[in-house]
């Protein structure tokens, strides 16, 4: 486990968390983020580390000690859009410099590759941009909270100005 624990200087300075009420991670503006799993890190990680990461990344219905964060804001916003029906959906911006040095933080891709973990297709696309923080993130590290309603919908890949003009003509607006 310790060989995967990153120094804060090895982590992008800004990470993003997609948070919603039904999440296994709780959020309170006064205390921050807290993982639902509360097992002693040293024992848990030494004995079940790979399995715990696999369960977490595959969204197994077990309490996890990990909190997922993304290194790419656009990816986090897209992930958020896919979860549009969740309650109280928001994007949290995390300033890594404000995490405590004692925080356990891991790059998901390194662990998946090292242990050759099975990750479902839907989750596999995110692993290269995902970091896992154990136990909690203090509110002082959460520098911005963005509600889902502020995030604009994506522009369709097939969108062109010509297609907009065609649509407006069809509606007799243009």
Biotite code that builds the C-alpha atoms (Angstrom):
import biotite.structure as struc

atoms = struc.array([
    struc.Atom([0.000, 0.000, 0.000], chain_id="A", res_id=1, res_name="UNK", atom_name="CA", element="C"),
    struc.Atom([2.725, 2.498, 0.944], chain_id="A", res_id=2, res_name="UNK", atom_name="CA", element="C"),
    struc.Atom([4.440, 2.036, -2.411], chain_id="A", res_id=3, res_name="UNK", atom_name="CA", element="C"),
    struc.Atom([1.319, 3.458, -4.104], chain_id="A", res_id=4, res_name="UNK", atom_name="CA", element="C"),
    struc.Atom([0.798, 6.345, -1.668], chain_id="A", res_id=5, res_name="UNK", atom_name="CA", element="C"),
    struc.Atom([1.732, 9.509, -3.542], chain_id="A", res_id=6, res_name="UNK", atom_name="CA", element="C"),
    struc.Atom([3.447, 12.558, -2.172], chain_id="A", res_id=7, res_name="UNK", atom_name="CA", element="C"),
    struc.Atom([1.235, 15.616, -2.684], chain_id="A", res_id=8, res_name="UNK", atom_name="CA", element="C"),
    struc.Atom([3.875, 17.033, -5.048], chain_id="A", res_id=9, res_name="UNK", atom_name="CA", element="C"),
    struc.Atom([3.218, 14.064, -7.406], chain_id="A", res_id=10, res_name="UNK", atom_name="CA", element="C"),
    struc.Atom([-0.484, 14.883, -7.751], chain_id="A", res_id=11, res_name="UNK", atom_name="CA", element="C"),
    struc.Atom([-2.083, 17.519, -10.013], chain_id="A", res_id=12, res_name="UNK", atom_name="CA", element="C"),
    struc.Atom([-2.680, 20.643, -7.920], chain_id="A", res_id=13, res_name="UNK", atom_name="CA", element="C"),
    struc.Atom([-6.412, 20.664, -8.666], chain_id="A", res_id=14, res_name="UNK", atom_name="CA", element="C"),
    struc.Atom([-8.695, 17.637, -8.542], chain_id="A", res_id=15, res_name="UNK", atom_name="CA", element="C"),
    struc.Atom([-12.465, 17.390, -9.000], chain_id="A", res_id=16, res_name="UNK", atom_name="CA", element="C"),
    struc.Atom([-15.125, 15.435, -7.151], chain_id="A", res_id=17, res_name="UNK", atom_name="CA", element="C"),
    struc.Atom([-18.607, 14.716, -8.529], chain_id="A", res_id=18, res_name="UNK", atom_name="CA", element="C"),
    struc.Atom([-20.782, 14.649, -5.408], chain_id="A", res_id=19, res_name="UNK", atom_name="CA", element="C"),
    struc.Atom([-24.459, 13.750, -4.927], chain_id="A", res_id=20, res_name="UNK", atom_name="CA", element="C"),
    struc.Atom([-26.640, 12.709, -2.004], chain_id="A", res_id=21, res_name="UNK", atom_name="CA", element="C"),
    struc.Atom([-26.816, 9.021, -2.866], chain_id="A", res_id=22, res_name="UNK", atom_name="CA", element="C"),
    struc.Atom([-23.012, 8.774, -2.944], chain_id="A", res_id=23, res_name="UNK", atom_name="CA", element="C"),
    struc.Atom([-20.997, 6.470, -0.678], chain_id="A", res_id=24, res_name="UNK", atom_name="CA", element="C"),
    struc.Atom([-19.064, 9.620, 0.268], chain_id="A", res_id=25, res_name="UNK", atom_name="CA", element="C"),
    struc.Atom([-20.789, 12.228, 2.417], chain_id="A", res_id=26, res_name="UNK", atom_name="CA", element="C"),
    struc.Atom([-20.249, 15.955, 2.028], chain_id="A", res_id=27, res_name="UNK", atom_name="CA", element="C"),
    struc.Atom([-20.731, 18.651, 4.632], chain_id="A", res_id=28, res_name="UNK", atom_name="CA", element="C"),
    struc.Atom([-19.644, 22.221, 3.904], chain_id="A", res_id=29, res_name="UNK", atom_name="CA", element="C"),
    struc.Atom([-18.255, 22.556, 7.451], chain_id="A", res_id=30, res_name="UNK", atom_name="CA", element="C"),
    struc.Atom([-16.339, 19.282, 7.707], chain_id="A", res_id=31, res_name="UNK", atom_name="CA", element="C"),
    struc.Atom([-15.663, 18.312, 4.080], chain_id="A", res_id=32, res_name="UNK", atom_name="CA", element="C"),
    struc.Atom([-15.842, 14.881, 2.432], chain_id="A", res_id=33, res_name="UNK", atom_name="CA", element="C"),
    struc.Atom([-15.906, 11.633, 4.375], chain_id="A", res_id=34, res_name="UNK", atom_name="CA", element="C"),
    struc.Atom([-15.778, 8.099, 2.980], chain_id="A", res_id=35, res_name="UNK", atom_name="CA", element="C"),
    struc.Atom([-18.414, 5.782, 4.404], chain_id="A", res_id=36, res_name="UNK", atom_name="CA", element="C"),
    struc.Atom([-15.933, 3.010, 5.165], chain_id="A", res_id=37, res_name="UNK", atom_name="CA", element="C"),
    struc.Atom([-14.096, 3.605, 8.426], chain_id="A", res_id=38, res_name="UNK", atom_name="CA", element="C"),
    struc.Atom([-11.783, 0.623, 8.756], chain_id="A", res_id=39, res_name="UNK", atom_name="CA", element="C"),
    struc.Atom([-8.306, 1.207, 10.171], chain_id="A", res_id=40, res_name="UNK", atom_name="CA", element="C"),
    struc.Atom([-6.243, 2.111, 7.119], chain_id="A", res_id=41, res_name="UNK", atom_name="CA", element="C"),
    struc.Atom([-3.059, 0.239, 8.008], chain_id="A", res_id=42, res_name="UNK", atom_name="CA", element="C"),
    struc.Atom([-4.762, -3.119, 8.610], chain_id="A", res_id=43, res_name="UNK", atom_name="CA", element="C"),
    struc.Atom([-7.326, -2.780, 5.853], chain_id="A", res_id=44, res_name="UNK", atom_name="CA", element="C"),
    struc.Atom([-4.941, -1.632, 3.188], chain_id="A", res_id=45, res_name="UNK", atom_name="CA", element="C"),
    struc.Atom([-2.269, -4.198, 3.886], chain_id="A", res_id=46, res_name="UNK", atom_name="CA", element="C"),
    struc.Atom([-4.690, -7.112, 3.825], chain_id="A", res_id=47, res_name="UNK", atom_name="CA", element="C"),
    struc.Atom([-7.318, -6.093, 1.248], chain_id="A", res_id=48, res_name="UNK", atom_name="CA", element="C"),
    struc.Atom([-5.844, -3.201, -0.728], chain_id="A", res_id=49, res_name="UNK", atom_name="CA", element="C"),
    struc.Atom([-6.259, -4.489, -4.316], chain_id="A", res_id=50, res_name="UNK", atom_name="CA", element="C"),
    struc.Atom([-9.677, -5.974, -3.624], chain_id="A", res_id=51, res_name="UNK", atom_name="CA", element="C"),
    struc.Atom([-10.828, -2.748, -1.941], chain_id="A", res_id=52, res_name="UNK", atom_name="CA", element="C"),
    struc.Atom([-9.785, -0.681, -4.966], chain_id="A", res_id=53, res_name="UNK", atom_name="CA", element="C"),
    struc.Atom([-11.487, -3.093, -7.382], chain_id="A", res_id=54, res_name="UNK", atom_name="CA", element="C"),
    struc.Atom([-14.726, -2.998, -5.376], chain_id="A", res_id=55, res_name="UNK", atom_name="CA", element="C"),
    struc.Atom([-14.603, 0.788, -5.196], chain_id="A", res_id=56, res_name="UNK", atom_name="CA", element="C"),
    struc.Atom([-13.953, 1.353, -8.909], chain_id="A", res_id=57, res_name="UNK", atom_name="CA", element="C"),
    struc.Atom([-16.700, -1.114, -9.872], chain_id="A", res_id=58, res_name="UNK", atom_name="CA", element="C"),
    struc.Atom([-19.216, 0.544, -7.532], chain_id="A", res_id=59, res_name="UNK", atom_name="CA", element="C"),
    struc.Atom([-19.759, -2.607, -5.480], chain_id="A", res_id=60, res_name="UNK", atom_name="CA", element="C"),
    struc.Atom([-22.346, -2.058, -2.755], chain_id="A", res_id=61, res_name="UNK", atom_name="CA", element="C"),
    struc.Atom([-19.836, -2.130, 0.103], chain_id="A", res_id=62, res_name="UNK", atom_name="CA", element="C"),
    struc.Atom([-18.681, 0.782, 2.215], chain_id="A", res_id=63, res_name="UNK", atom_name="CA", element="C"),
    struc.Atom([-15.459, 2.114, 0.746], chain_id="A", res_id=64, res_name="UNK", atom_name="CA", element="C"),
    struc.Atom([-12.628, 3.974, 2.446], chain_id="A", res_id=65, res_name="UNK", atom_name="CA", element="C"),
    struc.Atom([-11.879, 5.731, -0.861], chain_id="A", res_id=66, res_name="UNK", atom_name="CA", element="C"),
    struc.Atom([-13.086, 9.011, -2.317], chain_id="A", res_id=67, res_name="UNK", atom_name="CA", element="C"),
    struc.Atom([-12.771, 9.273, -6.107], chain_id="A", res_id=68, res_name="UNK", atom_name="CA", element="C"),
    struc.Atom([-11.391, 12.462, -7.635], chain_id="A", res_id=69, res_name="UNK", atom_name="CA", element="C"),
    struc.Atom([-10.677, 13.327, -11.265], chain_id="A", res_id=70, res_name="UNK", atom_name="CA", element="C"),
    struc.Atom([-7.645, 15.210, -12.577], chain_id="A", res_id=71, res_name="UNK", atom_name="CA", element="C"),
    struc.Atom([-9.488, 16.547, -15.622], chain_id="A", res_id=72, res_name="UNK", atom_name="CA", element="C"),
    struc.Atom([-12.312, 19.044, -15.094], chain_id="A", res_id=73, res_name="UNK", atom_name="CA", element="C"),
    struc.Atom([-13.924, 18.377, -18.475], chain_id="A", res_id=74, res_name="UNK", atom_name="CA", element="C"),
    struc.Atom([-14.005, 14.659, -17.705], chain_id="A", res_id=75, res_name="UNK", atom_name="CA", element="C"),
    struc.Atom([-15.552, 15.388, -14.294], chain_id="A", res_id=76, res_name="UNK", atom_name="CA", element="C"),
    struc.Atom([-18.195, 17.618, -15.901], chain_id="A", res_id=77, res_name="UNK", atom_name="CA", element="C"),
    struc.Atom([-19.039, 14.901, -18.451], chain_id="A", res_id=78, res_name="UNK", atom_name="CA", element="C"),
    struc.Atom([-19.296, 12.350, -15.645], chain_id="A", res_id=79, res_name="UNK", atom_name="CA", element="C"),
    struc.Atom([-21.593, 14.769, -13.832], chain_id="A", res_id=80, res_name="UNK", atom_name="CA", element="C"),
    struc.Atom([-23.834, 15.182, -16.888], chain_id="A", res_id=81, res_name="UNK", atom_name="CA", element="C"),
    struc.Atom([-24.266, 11.401, -17.093], chain_id="A", res_id=82, res_name="UNK", atom_name="CA", element="C"),
    struc.Atom([-25.501, 11.418, -13.491], chain_id="A", res_id=83, res_name="UNK", atom_name="CA", element="C"),
    struc.Atom([-28.076, 14.128, -14.119], chain_id="A", res_id=84, res_name="UNK", atom_name="CA", element="C"),
    struc.Atom([-30.883, 12.394, -12.213], chain_id="A", res_id=85, res_name="UNK", atom_name="CA", element="C"),
    struc.Atom([-28.961, 12.261, -8.912], chain_id="A", res_id=86, res_name="UNK", atom_name="CA", element="C"),
    struc.Atom([-30.078, 14.431, -5.993], chain_id="A", res_id=87, res_name="UNK", atom_name="CA", element="C"),
    struc.Atom([-28.118, 17.559, -5.072], chain_id="A", res_id=88, res_name="UNK", atom_name="CA", element="C"),
    struc.Atom([-25.524, 16.987, -7.796], chain_id="A", res_id=89, res_name="UNK", atom_name="CA", element="C"),
    struc.Atom([-22.443, 19.229, -7.645], chain_id="A", res_id=90, res_name="UNK", atom_name="CA", element="C"),
    struc.Atom([-18.839, 19.477, -8.717], chain_id="A", res_id=91, res_name="UNK", atom_name="CA", element="C"),
    struc.Atom([-16.275, 20.128, -5.982], chain_id="A", res_id=92, res_name="UNK", atom_name="CA", element="C"),
    struc.Atom([-12.898, 21.627, -6.807], chain_id="A", res_id=93, res_name="UNK", atom_name="CA", element="C"),
    struc.Atom([-10.135, 20.350, -4.515], chain_id="A", res_id=94, res_name="UNK", atom_name="CA", element="C"),
    struc.Atom([-6.883, 22.234, -3.910], chain_id="A", res_id=95, res_name="UNK", atom_name="CA", element="C"),
    struc.Atom([-4.369, 19.429, -3.342], chain_id="A", res_id=96, res_name="UNK", atom_name="CA", element="C"),
    struc.Atom([-1.938, 21.776, -1.539], chain_id="A", res_id=97, res_name="UNK", atom_name="CA", element="C"),
    struc.Atom([-4.552, 22.052, 1.217], chain_id="A", res_id=98, res_name="UNK", atom_name="CA", element="C"),
    struc.Atom([-4.696, 18.321, 1.853], chain_id="A", res_id=99, res_name="UNK", atom_name="CA", element="C"),
    struc.Atom([-2.777, 17.131, 4.860], chain_id="A", res_id=100, res_name="UNK", atom_name="CA", element="C"),
    struc.Atom([0.576, 15.440, 4.210], chain_id="A", res_id=101, res_name="UNK", atom_name="CA", element="C"),
    struc.Atom([-0.775, 12.464, 6.155], chain_id="A", res_id=102, res_name="UNK", atom_name="CA", element="C"),
    struc.Atom([-3.528, 11.955, 3.563], chain_id="A", res_id=103, res_name="UNK", atom_name="CA", element="C"),
    struc.Atom([-3.353, 8.701, 1.643], chain_id="A", res_id=104, res_name="UNK", atom_name="CA", element="C"),
    struc.Atom([-3.705, 9.476, -2.058], chain_id="A", res_id=105, res_name="UNK", atom_name="CA", element="C"),
    struc.Atom([-3.349, 6.987, -4.899], chain_id="A", res_id=106, res_name="UNK", atom_name="CA", element="C"),
    struc.Atom([-3.446, 7.028, -8.706], chain_id="A", res_id=107, res_name="UNK", atom_name="CA", element="C"),
    struc.Atom([-6.136, 4.512, -9.618], chain_id="A", res_id=108, res_name="UNK", atom_name="CA", element="C"),
    struc.Atom([-4.474, 3.460, -12.880], chain_id="A", res_id=109, res_name="UNK", atom_name="CA", element="C"),
    struc.Atom([-1.242, 2.407, -11.127], chain_id="A", res_id=110, res_name="UNK", atom_name="CA", element="C"),
    struc.Atom([-3.117, 0.149, -8.718], chain_id="A", res_id=111, res_name="UNK", atom_name="CA", element="C"),
    struc.Atom([-5.330, -1.348, -11.432], chain_id="A", res_id=112, res_name="UNK", atom_name="CA", element="C"),
    struc.Atom([-2.285, -2.171, -13.562], chain_id="A", res_id=113, res_name="UNK", atom_name="CA", element="C"),
    struc.Atom([-0.161, -3.499, -10.694], chain_id="A", res_id=114, res_name="UNK", atom_name="CA", element="C"),
    struc.Atom([-2.821, -5.875, -9.365], chain_id="A", res_id=115, res_name="UNK", atom_name="CA", element="C"),
    struc.Atom([-4.319, -6.569, -12.819], chain_id="A", res_id=116, res_name="UNK", atom_name="CA", element="C"),
    struc.Atom([-7.757, -5.650, -11.453], chain_id="A", res_id=117, res_name="UNK", atom_name="CA", element="C"),
    struc.Atom([-10.982, -6.297, -13.329], chain_id="A", res_id=118, res_name="UNK", atom_name="CA", element="C"),
    struc.Atom([-12.721, -2.972, -13.942], chain_id="A", res_id=119, res_name="UNK", atom_name="CA", element="C"),
    struc.Atom([-16.085, -2.715, -15.707], chain_id="A", res_id=120, res_name="UNK", atom_name="CA", element="C"),
    struc.Atom([-16.080, -0.979, -19.096], chain_id="A", res_id=121, res_name="UNK", atom_name="CA", element="C"),
    struc.Atom([-18.034, 2.062, -17.860], chain_id="A", res_id=122, res_name="UNK", atom_name="CA", element="C"),
    struc.Atom([-15.462, 2.703, -15.122], chain_id="A", res_id=123, res_name="UNK", atom_name="CA", element="C"),
    struc.Atom([-12.388, 1.734, -17.154], chain_id="A", res_id=124, res_name="UNK", atom_name="CA", element="C"),
    struc.Atom([-12.557, 4.935, -19.209], chain_id="A", res_id=125, res_name="UNK", atom_name="CA", element="C"),
    struc.Atom([-12.073, 7.039, -16.070], chain_id="A", res_id=126, res_name="UNK", atom_name="CA", element="C"),
    struc.Atom([-9.275, 5.140, -14.381], chain_id="A", res_id=127, res_name="UNK", atom_name="CA", element="C"),
    struc.Atom([-6.450, 7.039, -16.105], chain_id="A", res_id=128, res_name="UNK", atom_name="CA", element="C"),
    struc.Atom([-7.830, 10.333, -14.777], chain_id="A", res_id=129, res_name="UNK", atom_name="CA", element="C"),
    struc.Atom([-8.824, 9.089, -11.328], chain_id="A", res_id=130, res_name="UNK", atom_name="CA", element="C"),
    struc.Atom([-7.178, 9.533, -7.949], chain_id="A", res_id=131, res_name="UNK", atom_name="CA", element="C"),
    struc.Atom([-8.324, 7.881, -4.745], chain_id="A", res_id=132, res_name="UNK", atom_name="CA", element="C"),
    struc.Atom([-8.097, 9.621, -1.391], chain_id="A", res_id=133, res_name="UNK", atom_name="CA", element="C"),
    struc.Atom([-8.564, 7.501, 1.717], chain_id="A", res_id=134, res_name="UNK", atom_name="CA", element="C"),
    struc.Atom([-11.020, 8.401, 4.474], chain_id="A", res_id=135, res_name="UNK", atom_name="CA", element="C"),
    struc.Atom([-11.649, 12.111, 4.058], chain_id="A", res_id=136, res_name="UNK", atom_name="CA", element="C"),
    struc.Atom([-10.910, 15.522, 2.610], chain_id="A", res_id=137, res_name="UNK", atom_name="CA", element="C"),
    struc.Atom([-11.124, 18.571, 4.896], chain_id="A", res_id=138, res_name="UNK", atom_name="CA", element="C"),
    struc.Atom([-13.471, 21.420, 3.963], chain_id="A", res_id=139, res_name="UNK", atom_name="CA", element="C"),
    struc.Atom([-10.448, 23.749, 3.780], chain_id="A", res_id=140, res_name="UNK", atom_name="CA", element="C"),
    struc.Atom([-9.266, 21.832, 0.674], chain_id="A", res_id=141, res_name="UNK", atom_name="CA", element="C"),
    struc.Atom([-12.610, 22.303, -1.119], chain_id="A", res_id=142, res_name="UNK", atom_name="CA", element="C"),
    struc.Atom([-12.136, 25.659, -2.814], chain_id="A", res_id=143, res_name="UNK", atom_name="CA", element="C"),
    struc.Atom([-15.200, 25.720, -5.061], chain_id="A", res_id=144, res_name="UNK", atom_name="CA", element="C"),
    struc.Atom([-18.628, 24.081, -5.145], chain_id="A", res_id=145, res_name="UNK", atom_name="CA", element="C"),
    struc.Atom([-20.419, 24.215, -8.499], chain_id="A", res_id=146, res_name="UNK", atom_name="CA", element="C"),
    struc.Atom([-24.051, 23.131, -8.770], chain_id="A", res_id=147, res_name="UNK", atom_name="CA", element="C"),
    struc.Atom([-25.006, 20.927, -11.718], chain_id="A", res_id=148, res_name="UNK", atom_name="CA", element="C"),
    struc.Atom([-27.335, 23.600, -13.077], chain_id="A", res_id=149, res_name="UNK", atom_name="CA", element="C"),
    struc.Atom([-24.314, 25.844, -13.748], chain_id="A", res_id=150, res_name="UNK", atom_name="CA", element="C"),
    struc.Atom([-22.553, 23.239, -15.914], chain_id="A", res_id=151, res_name="UNK", atom_name="CA", element="C"),
    struc.Atom([-23.642, 23.696, -19.524], chain_id="A", res_id=152, res_name="UNK", atom_name="CA", element="C"),
    struc.Atom([-24.750, 20.684, -21.552], chain_id="A", res_id=153, res_name="UNK", atom_name="CA", element="C"),
    struc.Atom([-22.194, 19.310, -24.002], chain_id="A", res_id=154, res_name="UNK", atom_name="CA", element="C"),
    struc.Atom([-22.312, 20.332, -27.644], chain_id="A", res_id=155, res_name="UNK", atom_name="CA", element="C"),
    struc.Atom([-23.165, 17.284, -29.778], chain_id="A", res_id=156, res_name="UNK", atom_name="CA", element="C"),
    struc.Atom([-20.186, 15.954, -31.731], chain_id="A", res_id=157, res_name="UNK", atom_name="CA", element="C"),
    struc.Atom([-22.089, 16.247, -35.012], chain_id="A", res_id=158, res_name="UNK", atom_name="CA", element="C"),
    struc.Atom([-23.003, 19.898, -34.383], chain_id="A", res_id=159, res_name="UNK", atom_name="CA", element="C"),
    struc.Atom([-22.076, 22.447, -37.044], chain_id="A", res_id=160, res_name="UNK", atom_name="CA", element="C"),
    struc.Atom([-23.332, 25.954, -37.698], chain_id="A", res_id=161, res_name="UNK", atom_name="CA", element="C"),
    struc.Atom([-24.931, 24.568, -40.889], chain_id="A", res_id=162, res_name="UNK", atom_name="CA", element="C"),
    struc.Atom([-26.942, 22.043, -38.889], chain_id="A", res_id=163, res_name="UNK", atom_name="CA", element="C"),
    struc.Atom([-28.192, 24.865, -36.627], chain_id="A", res_id=164, res_name="UNK", atom_name="CA", element="C"),
    struc.Atom([-29.264, 26.904, -39.664], chain_id="A", res_id=165, res_name="UNK", atom_name="CA", element="C"),
    struc.Atom([-31.052, 23.838, -41.097], chain_id="A", res_id=166, res_name="UNK", atom_name="CA", element="C"),
    struc.Atom([-32.893, 23.309, -37.809], chain_id="A", res_id=167, res_name="UNK", atom_name="CA", element="C"),
    struc.Atom([-33.905, 26.964, -37.594], chain_id="A", res_id=168, res_name="UNK", atom_name="CA", element="C"),
    struc.Atom([-35.144, 26.905, -41.221], chain_id="A", res_id=169, res_name="UNK", atom_name="CA", element="C"),
    struc.Atom([-37.169, 23.785, -40.461], chain_id="A", res_id=170, res_name="UNK", atom_name="CA", element="C"),
    struc.Atom([-38.744, 25.655, -37.564], chain_id="A", res_id=171, res_name="UNK", atom_name="CA", element="C"),
    struc.Atom([-39.165, 28.726, -39.844], chain_id="A", res_id=172, res_name="UNK", atom_name="CA", element="C"),
    struc.Atom([-37.151, 30.873, -37.451], chain_id="A", res_id=173, res_name="UNK", atom_name="CA", element="C"),
    struc.Atom([-34.116, 31.657, -39.649], chain_id="A", res_id=174, res_name="UNK", atom_name="CA", element="C"),
])
